[in-house]
Amino acid sequence: MKWEEKNDELVRIFKFKDFNEAFGFMSRVALVFEKANHHPTWTNTWNMVEIHLSTHDAGNKVTHKDRELAKEIDKLI
Protein backbone atom coordinates (compact mmCIF):
# COMPACT_ATOMS: atom_id res chain seq x y z
CA MET A 1 0.00 0.00 0.00
CA LYS A 2 1.21 3.49 -0.82
CA TRP A 3 0.26 6.79 0.76
CA GLU A 4 -3.39 7.72 0.28
CA GLU A 5 -4.88 11.14 0.78
CA LYS A 6 -8.21 10.89 2.58
CA ASN A 7 -10.07 12.99 5.12
CA ASP A 8 -7.41 15.73 4.94
CA GLU A 9 -4.62 13.31 5.88
CA LEU A 10 -1.92 11.29 4.18
CA VAL A 11 -2.38 7.72 5.41
CA ARG A 12 -0.30 4.61 4.98
CA ILE A 13 -0.26 1.18 6.61
CA PHE A 14 3.09 -0.58 6.83
CA LYS A 15 3.20 -4.34 7.41
CA PHE A 16 6.29 -6.08 8.77
CA LYS A 17 7.48 -9.59 9.54
CA ASP A 18 6.85 -9.25 13.28
CA PHE A 19 6.57 -6.82 16.20
CA ASN A 20 10.34 -6.37 16.49
CA GLU A 21 10.61 -5.23 12.89
CA ALA A 22 7.60 -2.91 13.23
CA PHE A 23 8.93 -1.36 16.43
CA GLY A 24 12.38 -0.87 14.91
CA PHE A 25 10.76 0.99 12.01
CA MET A 26 8.82 3.16 14.47
CA SER A 27 12.03 4.02 16.31
CA ARG A 28 13.75 5.13 13.09
CA VAL A 29 10.71 7.11 11.97
CA ALA A 30 10.41 8.80 15.37
CA LEU A 31 13.84 10.36 14.83
CA VAL A 32 12.70 11.76 11.47
CA PHE A 33 9.55 13.18 13.06
CA GLU A 34 11.50 14.80 15.87
CA LYS A 35 14.07 16.33 13.50
CA ALA A 36 11.25 17.79 11.39
CA ASN A 37 9.36 18.89 14.52
CA HIS A 38 6.31 17.32 12.93
CA HIS A 39 4.50 14.67 14.94
CA PRO A 40 1.88 12.38 13.41
CA THR A 41 -0.96 10.31 14.62
CA TRP A 42 0.14 6.69 14.44
CA THR A 43 -0.71 3.28 15.78
CA ASN A 44 1.02 -0.05 16.10
CA THR A 45 -0.66 -3.44 16.34
CA TRP A 46 1.78 -6.34 16.39
CA ASN A 47 3.38 -6.23 12.90
CA MET A 48 1.49 -3.24 11.47
CA VAL A 49 2.14 0.48 11.77
CA GLU A 50 -0.46 2.99 10.55
CA ILE A 51 0.63 6.61 10.08
CA HIS A 52 -1.64 9.64 9.53
CA LEU A 53 0.05 12.87 8.45
CA SER A 54 -1.49 16.35 8.48
CA THR A 55 -0.29 19.77 9.54
CA HIS A 56 -2.03 20.97 12.69
CA ASP A 57 -0.91 24.59 12.17
CA ALA A 58 -2.61 24.56 8.76
CA GLY A 59 -5.98 23.50 10.15
CA ASN A 60 -5.22 19.75 10.01
CA LYS A 61 -4.75 19.76 6.25
CA VAL A 62 -2.15 17.99 4.11
CA THR A 63 0.69 20.36 3.25
CA HIS A 64 4.04 20.24 1.49
CA LYS A 65 5.59 19.42 4.88
CA ASP A 66 3.51 16.23 5.10
CA ARG A 67 4.38 15.15 1.57
CA GLU A 68 8.09 15.68 2.24
CA LEU A 69 7.86 13.76 5.50
CA ALA A 70 6.13 10.87 3.71
CA LYS A 71 9.05 10.73 1.25
CA GLU A 72 11.52 10.57 4.14
CA ILE A 73 9.53 7.79 5.80
CA ASP A 74 9.49 5.79 2.56
CA LYS A 75 13.31 5.89 2.49
CA LEU A 76 13.35 3.93 5.78
CA ILE A 77 11.53 0.88 4.46
Phi and psi in degrees as GROMACS dihedral restraints (atoms count N, CA, C in turn):
[ dihedral_restraints ]
;  ai    aj    ak    al  type     phi  dphi    fc
    3     4     5     6     1  -101.5    20    10
    4     5     6     7     1   177.6    20    10
    6     7     8     9     1   -64.4    20    10
    7     8     9    10     1   135.4    20    10
    9    10    11    12     1  -120.0    20    10
   10    11    12    13     1   141.5    20    10
   12    13    14    15     1   -99.7    20    10
   13    14    15    16     1   116.6    20    10
   15    16    17    18     1  -151.5    20    10
   16    17    18    19     1   143.3    20    10
   18    19    20    21     1    51.8    20    10
   19    20    21    22     1    43.7    20    10
   21    22    23    24     1    60.0    20    10
   22    23    24    25     1    33.0    20    10
   24    25    26    27     1  -142.1    20    10
   25    26    27    28     1   152.2    20    10
   27    28    29    30     1   -92.1    20    10
   28    29    30    31     1   128.6    20    10
   30    31    32    33     1  -129.5    20    10
   31    32    33    34     1   138.6    20    10
   33    34    35    36     1  -149.6    20    10
   34    35    36    37     1   141.4    20    10
   36    37    38    39     1  -109.5    20    10
   37    38    39    40     1   127.6    20    10
   39    40    41    42     1  -108.8    20    10
   40    41    42    43     1   132.7    20    10
   42    43    44    45     1  -117.4    20    10
   43    44    45    46     1   133.2    20    10
   45    46    47    48     1  -122.7    20    10
   46    47    48    49     1   173.6    20    10
   48    49    50    51     1   -62.8    20    10
   49    50    51    52     1   -40.4    20    10
   51    52    53    54     1  -160.8    20    10
   52    53    54    55     1  -177.4    20    10
   54    55    56    57     1   -62.4    20    10
   55    56    57    58     1   -42.3    20    10
   57    58    59    60     1   -56.2    20    10
   58    59    60    61     1   -45.9    20    10
   60    61    62    63     1   -66.0    20    10
   61    62    63    64     1   -41.9    20    10
   63    64    65    66     1   -63.8    20    10
   64    65    66    67     1   -44.1    20    10
   66    67    68    69     1   -68.2    20    10
   67    68    69    70     1   -37.0    20    10
   69    70    71    72     1   -60.9    20    10
   70    71    72    73     1   -43.2    20    10
   72    73    74    75     1   -59.7    20    10
   73    74    75    76     1   -45.8    20    10
   75    76    77    78     1   -61.1    20    10
   76    77    78    79     1   -38.6    20    10
   78    79    80    81     1   -63.4    20    10
   79    80    81    82     1   -43.7    20    10
   81    82    83    84     1   -65.9    20    10
   82    83    84    85     1   -42.5    20    10
   84    85    86    87     1   -66.6    20    10
   85    86    87    88     1   -36.4    20    10
   87    88    89    90     1   -58.3    20    10
   88    89    90    91     1   -37.4    20    10
   90    91    92    93     1   -65.3    20    10
   91    92    93    94     1   -37.9    20    10
   93    94    95    96     1   -65.5    20    10
   94    95    96    97     1   -44.4    20    10
   96    97    98    99     1   -59.8    20    10
   97    98    99   100     1   -46.3    20    10
   99   100   101   102     1   -64.4    20    10
  100   101   102   103     1   -43.4    20    10
  102   103   104   105     1   -60.7    20    10
  103   104   105   106     1   -38.3    20    10
  105   106   107   108     1   -82.9    20    10
  106   107   108   109     1    -7.8    20    10
  108   109   110   111     1    51.5    20    10
  109   110   111   112     1    46.2    20    10
  111   112   113   114     1  -139.8    20    10
  112   113   114   115     1   111.3    20    10
  114   115   116   117     1  -114.8    20    10
  115   116   117   118     1   123.9    20    10
  117   118   119   120     1   -88.3    20    10
  118   119   120   121     1   176.8    20    10
  120   121   122   123     1   -96.6    20    10
  121   122   123   124     1   127.7    20    10
  123   124   125   126     1  -150.0    20    10
  124   125   126   127     1   156.6    20    10
  126   127   128   129     1  -135.0    20    10
  127   128   129   130     1   158.3    20    10
  129   130   131   132     1  -135.9    20    10
  130   131   132   133     1   126.8    20    10
  132   133   134   135     1  -130.3    20    10
  133   134   135   136     1   112.4    20    10
  135   136   137   138     1    45.0    20    10
  136   137   138   139     1   -97.3    20    10
  138   139   140   141     1  -104.4    20    10
  139   140   141   142     1    12.5    20    10
  141   142   143   144     1  -121.5    20    10
  142   143   144   145     1   140.4    20    10
  144   145   146   147     1  -125.3    20    10
  145   146   147   148     1   126.5    20    10
  147   148   149   150     1  -113.9    20    10
  148   149   150   151     1   127.2    20    10
  150   151   152   153     1  -119.3    20    10
  151   152   153   154     1   134.8    20    10
  153   154   155   156     1  -120.7    20    10
  154   155   156   157     1   119.8    20    10
  156   157   158   159     1  -111.0    20    10
  157   158   159   160     1   131.9    20    10
  159   160   161   162     1  -159.0    20    10
  160   161   162   163     1   161.7    20    10
  162   163   164   165     1  -102.7    20    10
  163   164   165   166     1   112.9    20    10
  165   166   167   168     1   -62.9    20    10
  166   167   168   169     1   -39.5    20    10
  168   169   170   171     1   -66.7    20    10
  169   170   171   172     1   -16.6    20    10
  171   172   173   174     1  -103.0    20    10
  172   173   174   175     1    22.9    20    10
  174   175   176   177     1    78.5    20    10
  175   176   177   178     1    30.8    20    10
  177   178   179   180     1    59.3    20    10
  178   179   180   181     1    46.2    20    10
  180   181   182   183     1  -113.9    20    10
  181   182   183   184     1   160.0    20    10
  183   184   185   186     1   -77.6    20    10
  184   185   186   187     1   128.7    20    10
  186   187   188   189     1  -124.8    20    10
  187   188   189   190     1   178.3    20    10
  189   190   191   192     1   -56.8    20    10
  190   191   192   193     1   -36.1    20    10
  192   193   194   195     1   -60.4    20    10
  193   194   195   196     1   -40.2    20    10
  195   196   197   198     1   -68.0    20    10
  196   197   198   199     1   -42.3    20    10
  198   199   200   201     1   -63.9    20    10
  199   200   201   202     1   -40.3    20    10
  201   202   203   204     1   -66.8    20    10
  202   203   204   205     1   -40.0    20    10
  204   205   206   207     1   -64.1    20    10
  205   206   207   208     1   -40.1    20    10
  207   208   209   210     1   -59.8    20    10
  208   209   210   211     1   -40.2    20    10
  210   211   212   213     1   -62.9    20    10
  211   212   213   214     1   -42.1    20    10
  213   214   215   216     1   -64.8    20    10
  214   215   216   217     1   -40.3    20    10
  216   217   218   219     1   -62.2    20    10
  217   218   219   220     1   -43.4    20    10
  219   220   221   222     1   -59.9    20    10
  220   221   222   223     1   -29.7    20    10
  222   223   224   225     1   -68.0    20    10
  223   224   225   226     1   -18.2    20    10
  225   226   227   228     1   -90.1    20    10
  226   227   228   229     1    -3.0    20    10
